[in-house]
Amino acid sequence: MTRKVKVSAPGKVILSGEHAVVYGYPEILSAIDRRLSVEIEETGSDLDIQPIESRPFVEYAVEVIKTKLNVSGLNNLKIRTNSQIPLGCGLGSSAAFSVAITAAFFGFLNLPRSLKKINEIAYEIEKKQHGTPSGGDNTISAYGGFLLYRKETESFKVFSSLKTKVFPQIFLINSGKPEESTGEMIKGVKDFVLKTPQEAEKIFKEMEQITRNFLRFLSGEELNFGDLITINERLLEQLGVVSSKTKLLIQKIESISGSAKISGAGGLKDNSGIVIVYHEDPKVIEKFAHEGNLDLFRVKLGERGFKNEKC
Ligand code: MEV
């Protein structure tokens, strides 16, 4: 019988602290109920990868995994990727891929499933994609739930699973795929930090304050979730990661008493990817999206990290 394994990993949203996290400030992430799966099967032929567009990234990931695990060969594999996570929109599709393929190899090679090791290797794969990521995206995809995450140094990251008392009901609106990659957006913020360090530090510090308020909200304190979202969005706008088009969409949501923010790297030129939307009356948002013909979907927060799937 040929060996076959299938593992899935979740996408994510960032409630607070994206970009600031690259500079050592904390962020809060949640895994969502949209997943990506990787299936590995032994075949008699050469490396067979589907879908074909994923080939360069899969090949690179396999090389990283083989180097890190100190294994050779493994050239006769069939690798299949299947995703419910829109690509390049801030929902952590590449992190979910990095985690799922690494965990699938651990399963395929019958290695003990060390969450820590899988996450470390997934981070190496992520670096190829994004340059200098914080490692938050792969960590939430590996561990799942809600995390408070902080990158102290390149080799030292601290995070804690949050025992959430409230699960805010949010919607996501896809404002469209940004023209820029995550790596380019990180680079844009770096230029801003280098040019105006004091201004950037002020924004990051305010963002840290908001992240703490999100933490208090999630642990059951009475704070206005919508207000936190709005303040967070304003800070991201000041950082220069939200396009005029997306700002307009967010203003419209605010004009019907809702709150919205981008989630993830954002985008400045045209679209900014996924927007988190909150309203005390979800029907108002459903009507708004319907009338504007917008791509709206509801997501569950706090979902499981990577897991085995039936082949
Ligand atoms: C991307 O999902 C989040 C950023 O903060 C980058 C990172 O954490 O690596 C923009």
py3Dmol code that shows the C-alpha trace and the ligand (Angstrom):
import py3Dmol

protein = """\
ATOM      1  CA  MET A   1       0.000   0.000   0.000  1.00  0.00           C
ATOM      2  CA  THR A   2       1.333   3.490  -0.857  1.00  0.00           C
ATOM      3  CA  ARG A   3       1.807   5.931   1.936  1.00  0.00           C
ATOM      4  CA  LYS A   4      -0.597   8.884   1.911  1.00  0.00           C
ATOM      5  CA  VAL A   5      -1.233  11.700   4.410  1.00  0.00           C
ATOM      6  CA  LYS A   6      -3.414  14.801   4.397  1.00  0.00           C
ATOM      7  CA  VAL A   7      -3.153  17.720   6.800  1.00  0.00           C
ATOM      8  CA  SER A   8      -5.108  20.988   6.920  1.00  0.00           C
ATOM      9  CA  ALA A   9      -4.243  24.307   8.572  1.00  0.00           C
ATOM     10  CA  PRO A  10      -6.414  27.398   9.132  1.00  0.00           C
ATOM     11  CA  GLY A  11      -6.236  30.943   7.803  1.00  0.00           C
ATOM     12  CA  LYS A  12      -6.227  33.860  10.219  1.00  0.00           C
ATOM     13  CA  VAL A  13      -7.391  37.379  10.963  1.00  0.00           C
ATOM     14  CA  ILE A  14      -5.460  39.948  12.975  1.00  0.00           C
ATOM     15  CA  LEU A  15      -7.612  41.815  15.479  1.00  0.00           C
ATOM     16  CA  SER A  16      -4.867  44.261  16.375  1.00  0.00           C
ATOM     17  CA  GLY A  17      -1.157  44.966  15.945  1.00  0.00           C
ATOM     18  CA  GLU A  18      -0.274  44.022  12.347  1.00  0.00           C
ATOM     19  CA  HIS A  19       2.897  45.722  11.074  1.00  0.00           C
ATOM     20  CA  ALA A  20       3.699  46.965  14.619  1.00  0.00           C
ATOM     21  CA  VAL A  21       4.480  43.304  15.398  1.00  0.00           C
ATOM     22  CA  VAL A  22       7.400  43.383  12.948  1.00  0.00           C
ATOM     23  CA  TYR A  23       8.987  45.995  15.309  1.00  0.00           C
ATOM     24  CA  GLY A  24       8.525  44.030  18.524  1.00  0.00           C
ATOM     25  CA  TYR A  25       5.041  45.237  19.533  1.00  0.00           C
ATOM     26  CA  PRO A  26       2.316  42.729  20.439  1.00  0.00           C
ATOM     27  CA  GLU A  27      -0.490  41.564  18.156  1.00  0.00           C
ATOM     28  CA  ILE A  28      -3.668  39.549  18.617  1.00  0.00           C
ATOM     29  CA  LEU A  29      -4.553  36.943  16.001  1.00  0.00           C
ATOM     30  CA  SER A  30      -7.348  34.435  15.620  1.00  0.00           C
ATOM     31  CA  ALA A  31      -7.554  31.279  13.497  1.00  0.00           C
ATOM     32  CA  ILE A  32     -10.647  31.143  11.269  1.00  0.00           C
ATOM     33  CA  ASP A  33     -12.840  28.409   9.814  1.00  0.00           C
ATOM     34  CA  ARG A  34     -11.306  28.614   6.334  1.00  0.00           C
ATOM     35  CA  ARG A  35      -8.603  26.008   5.789  1.00  0.00           C
ATOM     36  CA  LEU A  36      -5.939  24.891   3.337  1.00  0.00           C
ATOM     37  CA  SER A  37      -4.991  21.236   2.983  1.00  0.00           C
ATOM     38  CA  VAL A  38      -1.891  19.480   1.657  1.00  0.00           C
ATOM     39  CA  GLU A  39      -1.938  15.816   0.655  1.00  0.00           C
ATOM     40  CA  ILE A  40       1.267  13.840   0.094  1.00  0.00           C
ATOM     41  CA  GLU A  41       1.318  10.456  -1.590  1.00  0.00           C
ATOM     42  CA  GLU A  42       4.150   8.186  -2.718  1.00  0.00           C
ATOM     43  CA  THR A  43       4.175   7.575  -6.486  1.00  0.00           C
ATOM     44  CA  GLY A  44       6.381   5.709  -8.935  1.00  0.00           C
ATOM     45  CA  SER A  45       7.148   8.846 -10.950  1.00  0.00           C
ATOM     46  CA  ASP A  46       8.898  12.197 -10.399  1.00  0.00           C
ATOM     47  CA  LEU A  47       7.651  14.974  -8.146  1.00  0.00           C
ATOM     48  CA  ASP A  48       4.058  15.625  -9.257  1.00  0.00           C
ATOM     49  CA  ILE A  49       2.579  18.890  -7.951  1.00  0.00           C
ATOM     50  CA  GLN A  50      -0.987  20.176  -8.329  1.00  0.00           C
ATOM     51  CA  PRO A  51      -2.224  22.837  -8.845  1.00  0.00           C
ATOM     52  CA  ILE A  52       0.557  23.686 -11.245  1.00  0.00           C
ATOM     53  CA  GLU A  53       0.782  27.389 -10.177  1.00  0.00           C
ATOM     54  CA  SER A  54       1.839  26.243  -6.710  1.00  0.00           C
ATOM     55  CA  ARG A  55       4.858  24.360  -8.118  1.00  0.00           C
ATOM     56  CA  PRO A  56       7.667  26.920  -7.396  1.00  0.00           C
ATOM     57  CA  PHE A  57       6.485  27.498  -3.840  1.00  0.00           C
ATOM     58  CA  VAL A  58       5.925  23.775  -3.146  1.00  0.00           C
ATOM     59  CA  GLU A  59       9.371  22.917  -4.537  1.00  0.00           C
ATOM     60  CA  TYR A  60      10.978  25.555  -2.349  1.00  0.00           C
ATOM     61  CA  ALA A  61       9.038  24.391   0.739  1.00  0.00           C
ATOM     62  CA  VAL A  62      10.094  20.769   0.134  1.00  0.00           C
ATOM     63  CA  GLU A  63      13.752  21.837  -0.077  1.00  0.00           C
ATOM     64  CA  VAL A  64      13.514  23.779   3.206  1.00  0.00           C
ATOM     65  CA  ILE A  65      11.800  20.846   4.937  1.00  0.00           C
ATOM     66  CA  LYS A  66      14.363  18.322   3.649  1.00  0.00           C
ATOM     67  CA  THR A  67      17.255  20.533   4.790  1.00  0.00           C
ATOM     68  CA  LYS A  68      15.764  21.189   8.216  1.00  0.00           C
ATOM     69  CA  LEU A  69      14.900  17.528   8.784  1.00  0.00           C
ATOM     70  CA  ASN A  70      18.177  16.377   7.286  1.00  0.00           C
ATOM     71  CA  VAL A  71      16.548  13.924   4.863  1.00  0.00           C
ATOM     72  CA  SER A  72      17.328  13.285   1.207  1.00  0.00           C
ATOM     73  CA  GLY A  73      15.513  11.621  -1.697  1.00  0.00           C
ATOM     74  CA  LEU A  74      11.731  12.043  -1.550  1.00  0.00           C
ATOM     75  CA  ASN A  75      11.598  12.755  -5.275  1.00  0.00           C
ATOM     76  CA  ASN A  76       8.740  10.376  -6.062  1.00  0.00           C
ATOM     77  CA  LEU A  77       5.873  12.236  -4.419  1.00  0.00           C
ATOM     78  CA  LYS A  78       2.484  13.490  -5.492  1.00  0.00           C
ATOM     79  CA  ILE A  79       1.629  16.712  -3.609  1.00  0.00           C
ATOM     80  CA  ARG A  80      -1.864  18.209  -3.795  1.00  0.00           C
ATOM     81  CA  THR A  81      -2.874  21.566  -2.318  1.00  0.00           C
ATOM     82  CA  ASN A  82      -6.490  22.555  -1.844  1.00  0.00           C
ATOM     83  CA  SER A  83      -7.585  25.852  -0.332  1.00  0.00           C
ATOM     84  CA  GLN A  84     -10.696  27.633   0.940  1.00  0.00           C
ATOM     85  CA  ILE A  85      -8.576  30.712   1.763  1.00  0.00           C
ATOM     86  CA  PRO A  86      -8.465  33.461  -0.882  1.00  0.00           C
ATOM     87  CA  LEU A  87      -4.856  34.001  -1.978  1.00  0.00           C
ATOM     88  CA  GLY A  88      -2.885  37.133  -1.121  1.00  0.00           C
ATOM     89  CA  CYS A  89      -5.713  38.962   0.684  1.00  0.00           C
ATOM     90  CA  GLY A  90      -4.377  39.017   4.233  1.00  0.00           C
ATOM     91  CA  LEU A  91      -6.055  35.811   5.424  1.00  0.00           C
ATOM     92  CA  GLY A  92      -2.780  33.948   5.900  1.00  0.00           C
ATOM     93  CA  SER A  93      -3.000  31.566   2.946  1.00  0.00           C
ATOM     94  CA  SER A  94       0.781  31.258   2.587  1.00  0.00           C
ATOM     95  CA  ALA A  95       1.254  30.646   6.324  1.00  0.00           C
ATOM     96  CA  ALA A  96      -1.477  27.970   6.266  1.00  0.00           C
ATOM     97  CA  PHE A  97       0.327  26.364   3.326  1.00  0.00           C
ATOM     98  CA  SER A  98       3.714  26.476   5.100  1.00  0.00           C
ATOM     99  CA  VAL A  99       2.257  24.863   8.221  1.00  0.00           C
ATOM    100  CA  ALA A 100       0.150  22.267   6.399  1.00  0.00           C
ATOM    101  CA  ILE A 101       2.973  21.063   4.127  1.00  0.00           C
ATOM    102  CA  THR A 102       5.452  20.874   7.018  1.00  0.00           C
ATOM    103  CA  ALA A 103       3.016  18.962   9.234  1.00  0.00           C
ATOM    104  CA  ALA A 104       2.145  16.681   6.290  1.00  0.00           C
ATOM    105  CA  PHE A 105       5.838  15.800   5.872  1.00  0.00           C
ATOM    106  CA  PHE A 106       6.137  15.056   9.580  1.00  0.00           C
ATOM    107  CA  GLY A 107       3.189  12.663   9.177  1.00  0.00           C
ATOM    108  CA  PHE A 108       4.525  11.162   5.958  1.00  0.00           C
ATOM    109  CA  LEU A 109       7.935  10.502   7.523  1.00  0.00           C
ATOM    110  CA  ASN A 110       6.345   9.201  10.731  1.00  0.00           C
ATOM    111  CA  LEU A 111       8.112  11.807  12.851  1.00  0.00           C
ATOM    112  CA  PRO A 112       6.675  12.821  16.226  1.00  0.00           C
ATOM    113  CA  ARG A 113       4.454  15.850  15.600  1.00  0.00           C
ATOM    114  CA  SER A 114       6.296  18.577  17.489  1.00  0.00           C
ATOM    115  CA  LEU A 115       4.208  21.764  17.197  1.00  0.00           C
ATOM    116  CA  LYS A 116       7.272  23.850  18.008  1.00  0.00           C
ATOM    117  CA  LYS A 117       9.434  22.252  15.291  1.00  0.00           C
ATOM    118  CA  ILE A 118       6.679  22.367  12.687  1.00  0.00           C
ATOM    119  CA  ASN A 119       6.134  26.047  13.437  1.00  0.00           C
ATOM    120  CA  GLU A 120       9.861  26.805  13.214  1.00  0.00           C
ATOM    121  CA  ILE A 121      10.168  25.168   9.794  1.00  0.00           C
ATOM    122  CA  ALA A 122       6.976  26.866   8.567  1.00  0.00           C
ATOM    123  CA  TYR A 123       8.531  30.200   9.577  1.00  0.00           C
ATOM    124  CA  GLU A 124      11.591  29.465   7.390  1.00  0.00           C
ATOM    125  CA  ILE A 125       9.261  28.806   4.443  1.00  0.00           C
ATOM    126  CA  GLU A 126       7.349  32.039   5.179  1.00  0.00           C
ATOM    127  CA  LYS A 127      10.563  34.047   5.046  1.00  0.00           C
ATOM    128  CA  LYS A 128      11.009  33.083   1.414  1.00  0.00           C
ATOM    129  CA  GLN A 129       7.593  34.541   0.670  1.00  0.00           C
ATOM    130  CA  HIS A 130       7.630  37.729   2.789  1.00  0.00           C
ATOM    131  CA  GLY A 131      11.241  38.682   3.521  1.00  0.00           C
ATOM    132  CA  THR A 132      11.106  39.669   7.186  1.00  0.00           C
ATOM    133  CA  PRO A 133       7.805  38.433   8.579  1.00  0.00           C
ATOM    134  CA  SER A 134       7.118  38.448  12.315  1.00  0.00           C
ATOM    135  CA  GLY A 135       6.205  34.754  12.386  1.00  0.00           C
ATOM    136  CA  GLY A 136       2.747  35.541  13.809  1.00  0.00           C
ATOM    137  CA  ASP A 137       0.857  34.201  10.789  1.00  0.00           C
ATOM    138  CA  ASN A 138       2.463  30.747  10.819  1.00  0.00           C
ATOM    139  CA  THR A 139       2.199  30.536  14.628  1.00  0.00           C
ATOM    140  CA  ILE A 140      -1.576  31.136  14.678  1.00  0.00           C
ATOM    141  CA  SER A 141      -2.034  28.652  11.831  1.00  0.00           C
ATOM    142  CA  ALA A 142      -0.030  25.999  13.716  1.00  0.00           C
ATOM    143  CA  TYR A 143      -1.493  26.535  17.205  1.00  0.00           C
ATOM    144  CA  GLY A 144      -5.002  27.806  16.348  1.00  0.00           C
ATOM    145  CA  GLY A 145      -7.372  29.578  18.777  1.00  0.00           C
ATOM    146  CA  PHE A 146      -6.582  33.191  19.719  1.00  0.00           C
ATOM    147  CA  LEU A 147      -2.970  34.244  20.356  1.00  0.00           C
ATOM    148  CA  LEU A 148      -1.195  37.202  21.831  1.00  0.00           C
ATOM    149  CA  TYR A 149       2.068  37.191  19.882  1.00  0.00           C
ATOM    150  CA  ARG A 150       5.291  39.145  20.164  1.00  0.00           C
ATOM    151  CA  LYS A 151       8.570  38.859  18.262  1.00  0.00           C
ATOM    152  CA  GLU A 152      11.341  39.952  20.612  1.00  0.00           C
ATOM    153  CA  THR A 153      14.240  39.022  18.317  1.00  0.00           C
ATOM    154  CA  GLU A 154      14.630  36.909  15.184  1.00  0.00           C
ATOM    155  CA  SER A 155      15.184  33.787  17.276  1.00  0.00           C
ATOM    156  CA  PHE A 156      13.030  34.622  20.307  1.00  0.00           C
ATOM    157  CA  LYS A 157       9.275  34.948  19.985  1.00  0.00           C
ATOM    158  CA  VAL A 158       6.754  34.806  22.798  1.00  0.00           C
ATOM    159  CA  PHE A 159       3.100  33.994  22.517  1.00  0.00           C
ATOM    160  CA  SER A 160       0.254  32.926  24.691  1.00  0.00           C
ATOM    161  CA  SER A 161      -3.061  31.235  23.916  1.00  0.00           C
ATOM    162  CA  LEU A 162      -5.938  33.432  24.997  1.00  0.00           C
ATOM    163  CA  LYS A 163      -8.770  31.894  26.926  1.00  0.00           C
ATOM    164  CA  THR A 164     -11.445  34.015  25.339  1.00  0.00           C
ATOM    165  CA  LYS A 165     -14.669  34.814  27.175  1.00  0.00           C
ATOM    166  CA  VAL A 166     -16.327  36.561  24.230  1.00  0.00           C
ATOM    167  CA  PHE A 167     -16.386  35.603  20.584  1.00  0.00           C
ATOM    168  CA  PRO A 168     -17.296  38.746  18.654  1.00  0.00           C
ATOM    169  CA  GLN A 169     -19.415  38.048  15.576  1.00  0.00           C
ATOM    170  CA  ILE A 170     -17.542  39.550  12.671  1.00  0.00           C
ATOM    171  CA  PHE A 171     -17.960  39.614   8.936  1.00  0.00           C
ATOM    172  CA  LEU A 172     -15.231  39.840   6.356  1.00  0.00           C
ATOM    173  CA  ILE A 173     -15.513  41.863   3.172  1.00  0.00           C
ATOM    174  CA  ASN A 174     -12.963  41.143   0.496  1.00  0.00           C
ATOM    175  CA  SER A 175     -11.950  44.550  -0.876  1.00  0.00           C
ATOM    176  CA  GLY A 176      -9.935  42.668  -3.521  1.00  0.00           C
ATOM    177  CA  LYS A 177      -6.391  41.391  -3.907  1.00  0.00           C
ATOM    178  CA  PRO A 178      -3.819  44.139  -3.279  1.00  0.00           C
ATOM    179  CA  GLU A 179      -1.358  44.941  -6.054  1.00  0.00           C
ATOM    180  CA  GLU A 180       1.483  44.794  -3.539  1.00  0.00           C
ATOM    181  CA  SER A 181       2.756  41.614  -1.884  1.00  0.00           C
ATOM    182  CA  THR A 182       3.018  41.309   1.913  1.00  0.00           C
ATOM    183  CA  GLY A 183       6.794  41.691   1.550  1.00  0.00           C
ATOM    184  CA  GLU A 184       6.333  44.970  -0.354  1.00  0.00           C
ATOM    185  CA  MET A 185       3.932  46.311   2.278  1.00  0.00           C
ATOM    186  CA  ILE A 186       6.381  45.426   5.065  1.00  0.00           C
ATOM    187  CA  LYS A 187       9.090  47.234   3.083  1.00  0.00           C
ATOM    188  CA  GLY A 188       6.824  50.299   2.666  1.00  0.00           C
ATOM    189  CA  VAL A 189       6.351  50.523   6.437  1.00  0.00           C
ATOM    190  CA  LYS A 190      10.090  50.092   6.934  1.00  0.00           C
ATOM    191  CA  ASP A 191      10.724  53.111   4.673  1.00  0.00           C
ATOM    192  CA  PHE A 192       8.195  55.106   6.738  1.00  0.00           C
ATOM    193  CA  VAL A 193       9.940  54.045   9.979  1.00  0.00           C
ATOM    194  CA  LEU A 194      13.354  55.039   8.603  1.00  0.00           C
ATOM    195  CA  LYS A 195      12.087  58.383   7.317  1.00  0.00           C
ATOM    196  CA  THR A 196       9.965  59.413  10.305  1.00  0.00           C
ATOM    197  CA  PRO A 197      11.046  57.258  13.271  1.00  0.00           C
ATOM    198  CA  GLN A 198       9.313  59.347  15.943  1.00  0.00           C
ATOM    199  CA  GLU A 199       6.001  59.418  14.140  1.00  0.00           C
ATOM    200  CA  ALA A 200       6.187  55.662  13.549  1.00  0.00           C
ATOM    201  CA  GLU A 201       7.004  54.970  17.201  1.00  0.00           C
ATOM    202  CA  LYS A 202       4.044  57.069  18.322  1.00  0.00           C
ATOM    203  CA  ILE A 203       1.695  55.052  16.070  1.00  0.00           C
ATOM    204  CA  PHE A 204       3.151  51.724  17.248  1.00  0.00           C
ATOM    205  CA  LYS A 205       2.789  52.731  20.911  1.00  0.00           C
ATOM    206  CA  GLU A 206      -0.837  53.749  20.418  1.00  0.00           C
ATOM    207  CA  MET A 207      -1.426  50.468  18.629  1.00  0.00           C
ATOM    208  CA  GLU A 208       0.065  48.569  21.556  1.00  0.00           C
ATOM    209  CA  GLN A 209      -2.393  50.358  23.839  1.00  0.00           C
ATOM    210  CA  ILE A 210      -5.302  49.315  21.608  1.00  0.00           C
ATOM    211  CA  THR A 211      -4.018  45.733  21.512  1.00  0.00           C
ATOM    212  CA  ARG A 212      -4.110  45.707  25.329  1.00  0.00           C
ATOM    213  CA  ASN A 213      -7.679  46.993  25.238  1.00  0.00           C
ATOM    214  CA  PHE A 214      -8.630  44.186  22.829  1.00  0.00           C
ATOM    215  CA  LEU A 215      -7.095  41.794  25.350  1.00  0.00           C
ATOM    216  CA  ARG A 216      -9.216  43.246  28.131  1.00  0.00           C
ATOM    217  CA  PHE A 217     -12.297  43.010  25.903  1.00  0.00           C
ATOM    218  CA  LEU A 218     -11.608  39.349  25.063  1.00  0.00           C
ATOM    219  CA  SER A 219     -11.221  38.551  28.754  1.00  0.00           C
ATOM    220  CA  GLY A 220     -14.700  39.877  29.435  1.00  0.00           C
ATOM    221  CA  GLU A 221     -14.245  43.560  30.356  1.00  0.00           C
ATOM    222  CA  GLU A 222     -16.886  45.928  29.055  1.00  0.00           C
ATOM    223  CA  LEU A 223     -15.234  47.804  26.239  1.00  0.00           C
ATOM    224  CA  ASN A 224     -16.709  48.849  22.927  1.00  0.00           C
ATOM    225  CA  PHE A 225     -15.395  46.355  20.342  1.00  0.00           C
ATOM    226  CA  GLY A 226     -16.487  48.564  17.418  1.00  0.00           C
ATOM    227  CA  ASP A 227     -14.560  51.572  18.778  1.00  0.00           C
ATOM    228  CA  LEU A 228     -11.412  49.473  19.159  1.00  0.00           C
ATOM    229  CA  ILE A 229     -11.698  48.358  15.533  1.00  0.00           C
ATOM    230  CA  THR A 230     -12.138  51.959  14.349  1.00  0.00           C
ATOM    231  CA  ILE A 231      -9.160  53.345  16.318  1.00  0.00           C
ATOM    232  CA  ASN A 232      -7.016  50.487  15.050  1.00  0.00           C
ATOM    233  CA  GLU A 233      -8.000  51.247  11.465  1.00  0.00           C
ATOM    234  CA  ARG A 234      -7.080  54.939  11.855  1.00  0.00           C
ATOM    235  CA  LEU A 235      -3.608  53.950  13.089  1.00  0.00           C
ATOM    236  CA  LEU A 236      -3.139  51.604  10.120  1.00  0.00           C
ATOM    237  CA  GLU A 237      -4.193  54.447   7.803  1.00  0.00           C
ATOM    238  CA  GLN A 238      -1.538  56.676   9.402  1.00  0.00           C
ATOM    239  CA  LEU A 239       1.033  53.941   8.755  1.00  0.00           C
ATOM    240  CA  GLY A 240       0.166  54.151   5.060  1.00  0.00           C
ATOM    241  CA  VAL A 241      -1.128  50.629   4.460  1.00  0.00           C
ATOM    242  CA  VAL A 242      -4.748  51.400   3.460  1.00  0.00           C
ATOM    243  CA  SER A 243      -5.678  52.597  -0.046  1.00  0.00           C
ATOM    244  CA  SER A 244      -8.025  55.527  -0.750  1.00  0.00           C
ATOM    245  CA  LYS A 245     -10.513  53.082  -2.272  1.00  0.00           C
ATOM    246  CA  THR A 246     -10.592  50.962   0.903  1.00  0.00           C
ATOM    247  CA  LYS A 247     -10.775  54.040   3.150  1.00  0.00           C
ATOM    248  CA  LEU A 248     -13.895  55.066   1.236  1.00  0.00           C
ATOM    249  CA  LEU A 249     -15.457  51.620   1.788  1.00  0.00           C
ATOM    250  CA  ILE A 250     -14.660  51.851   5.514  1.00  0.00           C
ATOM    251  CA  GLN A 251     -16.137  55.363   5.747  1.00  0.00           C
ATOM    252  CA  LYS A 252     -19.360  54.050   4.191  1.00  0.00           C
ATOM    253  CA  ILE A 253     -19.496  51.249   6.789  1.00  0.00           C
ATOM    254  CA  GLU A 254     -18.946  53.811   9.551  1.00  0.00           C
ATOM    255  CA  SER A 255     -21.733  56.004   8.147  1.00  0.00           C
ATOM    256  CA  ILE A 256     -24.212  53.165   8.835  1.00  0.00           C
ATOM    257  CA  SER A 257     -22.859  52.837  12.412  1.00  0.00           C
ATOM    258  CA  GLY A 258     -20.544  49.907  11.686  1.00  0.00           C
ATOM    259  CA  SER A 259     -16.799  49.550  12.269  1.00  0.00           C
ATOM    260  CA  ALA A 260     -14.166  48.140   9.956  1.00  0.00           C
ATOM    261  CA  LYS A 261     -10.430  47.643   9.642  1.00  0.00           C
ATOM    262  CA  ILE A 262      -8.072  45.935   7.274  1.00  0.00           C
ATOM    263  CA  SER A 263      -6.495  42.719   8.559  1.00  0.00           C
ATOM    264  CA  GLY A 264      -2.913  41.843   7.672  1.00  0.00           C
ATOM    265  CA  ALA A 265      -0.501  43.651   5.408  1.00  0.00           C
ATOM    266  CA  GLY A 266      -3.077  45.821   3.579  1.00  0.00           C
ATOM    267  CA  GLY A 267      -2.487  47.491   0.220  1.00  0.00           C
ATOM    268  CA  LEU A 268      -2.004  51.122  -0.787  1.00  0.00           C
ATOM    269  CA  LYS A 269      -2.236  51.359  -4.566  1.00  0.00           C
ATOM    270  CA  ASP A 270      -5.661  49.870  -5.205  1.00  0.00           C
ATOM    271  CA  ASN A 271      -7.271  47.168  -3.035  1.00  0.00           C
ATOM    272  CA  SER A 272      -6.289  46.408   0.566  1.00  0.00           C
ATOM    273  CA  GLY A 273      -7.407  42.774   0.882  1.00  0.00           C
ATOM    274  CA  ILE A 274      -9.662  41.553   3.647  1.00  0.00           C
ATOM    275  CA  VAL A 275     -11.596  44.022   5.783  1.00  0.00           C
ATOM    276  CA  ILE A 276     -12.992  42.962   9.177  1.00  0.00           C
ATOM    277  CA  VAL A 277     -16.484  44.369   9.661  1.00  0.00           C
ATOM    278  CA  TYR A 278     -18.485  44.638  12.867  1.00  0.00           C
ATOM    279  CA  HIS A 279     -21.986  45.931  13.496  1.00  0.00           C
ATOM    280  CA  GLU A 280     -24.300  45.484  16.460  1.00  0.00           C
ATOM    281  CA  ASP A 281     -27.017  44.552  13.987  1.00  0.00           C
ATOM    282  CA  PRO A 282     -25.539  42.113  11.414  1.00  0.00           C
ATOM    283  CA  LYS A 283     -28.582  42.550   9.146  1.00  0.00           C
ATOM    284  CA  VAL A 284     -27.499  46.128   8.409  1.00  0.00           C
ATOM    285  CA  ILE A 285     -24.159  44.869   7.066  1.00  0.00           C
ATOM    286  CA  GLU A 286     -25.808  42.087   5.065  1.00  0.00           C
ATOM    287  CA  LYS A 287     -28.092  44.645   3.407  1.00  0.00           C
ATOM    288  CA  PHE A 288     -25.163  47.029   2.779  1.00  0.00           C
ATOM    289  CA  ALA A 289     -23.080  44.281   1.132  1.00  0.00           C
ATOM    290  CA  HIS A 290     -26.018  43.037  -0.913  1.00  0.00           C
ATOM    291  CA  GLU A 291     -26.826  46.519  -2.240  1.00  0.00           C
ATOM    292  CA  GLY A 292     -23.169  47.237  -3.025  1.00  0.00           C
ATOM    293  CA  ASN A 293     -22.646  43.774  -4.557  1.00  0.00           C
ATOM    294  CA  LEU A 294     -19.750  43.179  -2.129  1.00  0.00           C
ATOM    295  CA  ASP A 295     -18.031  39.891  -1.380  1.00  0.00           C
ATOM    296  CA  LEU A 296     -19.172  39.360   2.240  1.00  0.00           C
ATOM    297  CA  PHE A 297     -18.723  36.289   4.409  1.00  0.00           C
ATOM    298  CA  ARG A 298     -19.080  35.404   8.045  1.00  0.00           C
ATOM    299  CA  VAL A 299     -16.241  33.626   9.795  1.00  0.00           C
ATOM    300  CA  LYS A 300     -15.916  31.752  13.053  1.00  0.00           C
ATOM    301  CA  LEU A 301     -12.996  32.799  15.234  1.00  0.00           C
ATOM    302  CA  GLY A 302     -10.791  30.718  17.538  1.00  0.00           C
ATOM    303  CA  GLU A 303     -10.680  27.639  15.263  1.00  0.00           C
ATOM    304  CA  ARG A 304      -8.261  24.698  15.594  1.00  0.00           C
ATOM    305  CA  GLY A 305      -4.664  24.776  14.361  1.00  0.00           C
ATOM    306  CA  PHE A 306      -3.351  22.135  11.940  1.00  0.00           C
ATOM    307  CA  LYS A 307      -4.981  18.713  11.995  1.00  0.00           C
ATOM    308  CA  ASN A 308      -5.021  15.416  10.112  1.00  0.00           C
ATOM    309  CA  GLU A 309      -7.702  14.925   7.488  1.00  0.00           C
ATOM    310  CA  LYS A 310      -9.092  11.784   5.904  1.00  0.00           C
ATOM    311  CA  CYS A 311      -7.388  11.129   2.547  1.00  0.00           C
TER     312      CYS A 311
END
"""
ligand_1 = """\
10
MEV
C 0.743 40.003 7.738
O -0.349 39.114 7.833
C 0.975 40.698 9.034
C 2.127 41.704 9.065
O 2.178 42.213 10.388
C 3.442 41.062 8.703
C 3.932 40.050 9.707
O 3.473 39.999 10.852
O 4.847 39.312 9.330
C 1.875 42.869 8.125
"""
view = py3Dmol.view(width=600, height=400)
view.addModel(protein, "pdb")
view.setStyle({"model": 0}, {"cartoon": {"style": "trace"}})
view.addModel(ligand_1, "xyz")
view.setStyle({"model": 1}, {"stick": {}})
view.zoomTo()
view.show()
